[in-house]
Amino acid sequence: MLNEKYPKSGLTCDMVSNAEDGTICVVVKYNGFDAGSYTSKSLPDAQEMFARISARMSDGAQLRLNILMLNYHTKELSGDVLTIEGEKLGCWHCDEEEWCFFTPNDAQEPACAAPSLWPLHDNIARWLDPDSLPDDF
């Protein structure tokens, strides 16, 4: 197992090679808590993706539940929403009353809303995969 750290962003990851197919399984942790995981074809690819995720975190993104919300920790009241692999799912924004909304790519109306960004992150995860979180999460 290989462990990488990116202290500026609070991220670490564990990289493990799959003996059967040679892929690299990566578990990303933020301040010690599991934040997401991905699989890469090679160690350099896995390290490059971790560096991209870390750079986004350093720029104010939040990673939870395999979802990156860009501009989460900035003064911006909007940003893109990406999978951990970098696929754009849509965008989020806050209105003047500070309610938060997620609008998927190519949609005209928000798919989910919440009174703050943390529960919006949960709602986006449920939207992406309805079985990903327990009902009481």
Backbone bond lengths (Angstrom), bond angles and torsions (degrees), N, CA, C in turn:
res aa  C-N    CA-C-N  psi(-1)  N-CA   C-N-CA  omega(-1)  CA-C   N-CA-C  phi
1 M - - - 1.449 - - 1.525 107.89 -
2 L 1.307 114.81 137.45 1.456 122.22 177.53 1.521 107.85 -111.48
3 N 1.325 116.64 135.22 1.455 120.96 178.59 1.518 108.39 -116.71
4 E 1.329 116.46 128.27 1.462 121.46 178.12 1.520 108.22 -115.67
5 K 1.326 115.56 150.28 1.463 120.75 179.48 1.512 109.58 -131.24
6 Y 1.289 115.03 145.67 1.455 121.84 174.12 1.527 105.81 -133.47
7 P 1.344 116.83 81.95 1.464 121.32 -169.85 1.524 115.21 -55.51
8 K 1.321 118.15 -34.84 1.464 120.48 -176.73 1.526 111.50 -60.15
9 S 1.330 117.38 -33.81 1.462 121.01 -176.75 1.521 113.28 -98.62
10 G 1.330 118.27 -7.49 1.457 120.80 -176.45 1.516 113.36 79.34
11 L 1.332 117.44 10.01 1.463 121.65 -177.66 1.519 112.24 -95.02
12 T 1.306 114.44 144.56 1.461 122.49 166.42 1.517 106.08 -135.44
13 C 1.315 116.36 166.05 1.458 118.76 174.45 1.518 109.66 -150.76
14 D 1.310 114.78 152.79 1.454 122.84 172.85 1.515 107.07 -110.64
15 M 1.333 116.34 128.19 1.461 122.05 179.59 1.517 108.40 -116.02
16 V 1.327 115.57 125.68 1.457 121.41 -178.61 1.520 108.70 -127.74
17 S 1.328 115.97 132.12 1.461 120.98 178.41 1.522 109.87 -82.53
18 N 1.326 116.03 133.99 1.456 122.34 175.87 1.523 107.45 -84.88
19 A 1.322 117.05 116.10 1.465 121.71 -175.71 1.525 112.25 -63.99
20 E 1.324 118.09 -28.28 1.463 121.04 -176.56 1.523 113.03 -72.38
21 D 1.334 117.11 -46.65 1.465 118.74 -175.01 1.531 114.04 -120.90
22 G 1.313 117.81 -0.85 1.454 121.37 176.73 1.516 115.47 78.83
23 T 1.333 117.73 2.17 1.458 119.38 178.00 1.528 110.05 -71.88
24 I 1.303 114.99 161.99 1.458 121.57 178.63 1.528 108.21 -109.57
25 C 1.321 116.37 120.06 1.460 121.90 176.99 1.526 107.80 -94.40
26 V 1.319 116.38 128.13 1.459 121.93 -174.67 1.529 109.78 -121.81
27 V 1.325 116.14 128.93 1.461 122.24 172.84 1.522 106.73 -112.44
28 V 1.329 115.64 120.27 1.463 121.80 -178.64 1.523 108.34 -97.72
29 K 1.331 115.24 134.35 1.462 120.99 179.40 1.525 109.18 -121.89
30 Y 1.317 114.96 140.64 1.459 121.62 175.75 1.520 107.50 -114.40
31 N 1.317 116.60 116.80 1.468 122.42 -175.73 1.527 111.69 49.95
32 G 1.327 116.48 38.90 1.457 122.51 175.76 1.514 115.80 90.54
33 F 1.326 118.43 -10.05 1.465 121.43 -178.83 1.523 110.38 -101.29
34 D 1.349 116.22 139.41 1.462 120.06 176.85 1.526 109.37 -58.86
35 A 1.334 115.86 127.87 1.462 120.95 -178.70 1.519 111.99 -118.11
36 G 1.327 116.92 -20.68 1.452 120.30 -179.10 1.509 111.09 174.13
37 S 1.313 115.01 173.27 1.462 120.35 178.67 1.520 109.07 -151.82
38 Y 1.325 114.89 156.24 1.456 120.91 176.78 1.513 108.75 -155.25
39 T 1.320 115.66 167.55 1.458 122.69 178.53 1.519 108.35 -123.30
40 S 1.324 116.19 137.18 1.465 121.93 178.33 1.516 110.13 -124.52
41 K 1.331 115.01 158.59 1.465 120.63 -178.71 1.517 112.99 -76.93
42 S 1.350 116.90 -23.30 1.464 119.71 -177.80 1.523 109.77 -149.27
43 L 1.315 116.10 163.05 1.457 120.72 177.69 1.529 111.78 -61.74
44 P 1.345 119.62 -45.12 1.470 118.02 177.39 1.535 113.15 -59.87
45 D 1.341 117.08 -38.74 1.471 119.96 177.29 1.529 110.78 -64.04
46 A 1.333 116.55 -41.83 1.466 121.16 179.44 1.521 110.52 -63.21
47 Q 1.324 116.73 -42.97 1.461 121.03 179.72 1.529 111.41 -67.40
48 E 1.319 116.95 -38.94 1.465 120.83 178.57 1.527 111.00 -64.19
49 M 1.340 116.99 -42.64 1.460 119.91 179.18 1.528 110.10 -65.23
50 F 1.332 117.38 -41.31 1.462 120.40 178.17 1.532 110.54 -61.27
51 A 1.325 117.09 -39.92 1.469 120.86 177.92 1.529 110.83 -63.40
52 R 1.354 117.80 -39.85 1.473 121.17 178.37 1.531 111.00 -64.71
53 I 1.335 115.96 -44.64 1.465 120.52 178.54 1.524 109.72 -61.74
54 S 1.321 116.59 -44.57 1.468 121.45 -179.55 1.521 111.37 -61.88
55 A 1.325 116.74 -41.29 1.466 120.36 178.74 1.528 110.55 -63.65
56 R 1.320 117.05 -40.65 1.474 120.12 178.11 1.525 110.55 -64.00
57 M 1.333 116.19 -39.79 1.466 119.98 177.72 1.529 110.26 -63.86
58 S 1.308 117.03 -41.51 1.471 120.78 178.38 1.526 111.59 -63.73
59 D 1.330 116.34 -26.02 1.466 121.48 178.86 1.528 112.88 -88.34
60 G 1.347 117.77 5.54 1.457 120.59 175.08 1.509 116.24 108.59
61 A 1.330 118.39 7.94 1.468 120.53 178.65 1.530 110.33 -77.46
62 Q 1.315 115.83 162.42 1.460 123.13 174.04 1.521 107.40 -122.70
63 L 1.332 116.86 131.66 1.465 122.30 177.10 1.514 108.79 -113.71
64 R 1.316 115.66 119.91 1.465 123.36 172.93 1.513 106.81 -150.23
65 L 1.316 116.09 145.72 1.457 121.43 170.52 1.529 112.49 56.06
66 N 1.335 117.04 35.03 1.468 123.92 -179.90 1.527 113.18 67.59
67 I 1.325 117.76 17.22 1.460 122.13 -178.22 1.526 109.48 -125.37
68 L 1.320 115.29 131.00 1.468 122.34 175.19 1.524 109.12 -101.00
69 M 1.315 116.04 126.74 1.465 121.15 172.53 1.524 106.58 -108.90
70 L 1.333 116.42 110.09 1.454 121.12 -179.22 1.531 110.46 -73.39
71 N 1.327 116.48 149.61 1.474 124.92 -179.67 1.523 113.74 66.73
72 Y 1.304 118.37 14.45 1.467 123.19 -178.19 1.525 111.23 -59.28
73 H 1.315 116.98 -43.63 1.468 122.13 -176.56 1.529 111.59 -104.11
74 T 1.315 116.68 38.14 1.466 121.25 177.60 1.526 108.55 -127.00
75 K 1.306 116.32 179.67 1.465 120.54 177.97 1.522 112.37 -81.85
76 E 1.322 116.24 -7.19 1.466 120.30 176.30 1.524 108.48 -64.66
77 L 1.289 117.07 148.84 1.463 121.34 177.25 1.518 111.22 -110.92
78 S 1.345 115.39 28.76 1.462 120.79 178.75 1.520 108.96 -164.23
79 G 1.329 115.00 162.99 1.456 119.67 177.21 1.516 111.40 178.85
80 D 1.312 115.28 170.00 1.459 120.98 176.96 1.521 110.09 -78.59
81 V 1.329 114.83 156.46 1.457 122.49 174.91 1.522 106.85 -119.37
82 L 1.332 116.04 125.16 1.462 122.34 -175.89 1.517 110.86 -125.27
83 T 1.334 115.81 154.19 1.459 119.02 166.88 1.521 107.39 -72.71
84 I 1.308 117.36 167.27 1.457 120.44 178.72 1.529 111.08 -60.33
85 E 1.339 116.96 -27.64 1.464 121.18 178.78 1.524 112.83 -79.88
86 G 1.337 117.46 -7.84 1.459 120.82 176.89 1.518 115.60 102.98
87 E 1.328 118.73 2.07 1.467 121.19 178.18 1.528 109.37 -73.64
88 K 1.327 116.81 128.65 1.460 120.42 179.92 1.521 109.99 -76.11
89 L 1.343 115.54 124.30 1.458 122.01 178.28 1.520 111.74 -94.04
90 G 1.319 116.25 -29.53 1.454 121.49 -176.66 1.510 109.23 162.27
91 C 1.343 115.64 -148.56 1.459 119.39 -179.80 1.528 109.89 -143.14
92 W 1.314 114.63 159.42 1.456 121.04 176.58 1.526 108.25 -119.84
93 H 1.332 115.45 157.28 1.462 120.47 172.51 1.521 109.34 -156.21
94 C 1.313 115.40 159.90 1.462 122.13 173.79 1.518 108.34 -112.16
95 D 1.326 116.07 141.91 1.459 119.37 177.73 1.531 110.16 -89.40
96 E 1.321 116.14 -176.18 1.466 120.38 -177.01 1.524 112.60 -65.27
97 E 1.321 118.02 -20.51 1.466 121.93 176.78 1.526 111.55 -94.33
98 E 1.329 116.18 7.37 1.461 125.27 177.87 1.530 114.33 69.23
99 W 1.338 117.28 19.60 1.456 119.71 168.81 1.517 107.05 -76.23
100 C 1.326 116.38 145.89 1.465 121.61 -174.95 1.523 109.82 -112.10
101 F 1.333 115.75 141.49 1.461 122.14 -175.19 1.519 110.10 -133.68
102 F 1.330 115.89 146.31 1.463 122.38 173.61 1.514 108.14 -118.57
103 T 1.332 115.85 127.02 1.461 122.04 176.97 1.520 108.27 -118.48
104 P 1.349 117.77 118.71 1.467 120.83 179.22 1.528 111.60 -65.65
105 N 1.316 115.47 160.33 1.465 121.19 174.03 1.523 109.70 -50.90
106 D 1.316 116.98 139.41 1.464 124.27 175.02 1.523 114.36 65.21
107 A 1.331 118.95 8.63 1.466 121.07 177.16 1.525 109.01 -97.96
108 Q 1.317 116.02 150.82 1.460 121.46 178.29 1.528 112.10 -93.55
109 E 1.319 115.78 -25.97 1.459 121.59 -176.66 1.525 110.18 -120.42
110 P 1.333 117.55 151.41 1.466 120.40 177.38 1.528 111.80 -62.07
111 A 1.322 115.29 145.57 1.466 121.50 176.56 1.519 111.01 -88.83
112 C 1.336 116.78 -25.15 1.455 119.98 178.92 1.523 110.22 -156.96
113 A 1.330 113.98 161.02 1.458 121.08 -178.70 1.522 108.75 -144.83
114 A 1.328 115.34 163.89 1.465 120.99 178.31 1.525 108.55 -162.15
115 P 1.336 116.95 160.85 1.460 119.99 -178.50 1.529 114.39 -74.68
116 S 1.333 117.42 -9.41 1.468 121.17 175.94 1.525 108.87 -157.71
117 L 1.328 116.23 173.34 1.467 120.22 -175.30 1.527 113.64 -68.16
118 W 1.327 118.27 -36.67 1.470 119.82 -177.01 1.532 111.16 -59.45
119 P 1.346 120.02 -53.53 1.462 118.59 177.61 1.529 113.15 -67.97
120 L 1.338 117.68 -26.49 1.465 118.62 174.76 1.525 109.77 -62.37
121 H 1.327 116.71 -40.15 1.465 121.04 177.49 1.535 109.88 -57.22
122 D 1.342 116.84 -45.44 1.468 121.27 176.63 1.527 111.14 -59.90
123 N 1.327 116.51 -44.49 1.468 120.54 -178.42 1.525 112.10 -65.18
124 I 1.326 116.94 -35.83 1.466 119.81 176.52 1.523 109.74 -65.24
125 A 1.332 117.15 -41.07 1.470 120.48 177.65 1.527 110.65 -61.37
126 R 1.329 117.17 -41.77 1.477 120.66 177.24 1.529 111.02 -65.59
127 W 1.322 117.02 -39.44 1.468 120.96 177.94 1.524 110.03 -62.16
128 L 1.325 116.61 -43.89 1.458 121.65 -178.06 1.521 111.48 -67.52
129 D 1.326 116.71 -42.20 1.464 122.20 -179.25 1.524 107.95 -145.73
130 P 1.332 117.61 96.35 1.466 120.91 -175.27 1.527 114.50 -55.45
131 D 1.320 118.02 -23.41 1.462 120.80 -179.42 1.525 112.96 -95.32
132 S 1.338 117.76 6.71 1.461 120.38 -173.23 1.522 114.04 -75.56
133 L 1.321 118.01 -25.27 1.459 121.46 -177.29 1.517 110.05 -127.40
134 P 1.324 116.87 145.77 1.464 118.60 173.70 1.528 110.16 -65.60
135 D 1.322 117.09 155.68 1.464 121.41 -177.59 1.522 112.61 -58.29
136 D 1.330 117.15 -32.78 1.463 120.29 -177.05 1.525 113.15 -91.55
137 F 1.345 117.67 12.61 1.466 121.06 -179.85 1.500 109.80 -80.57
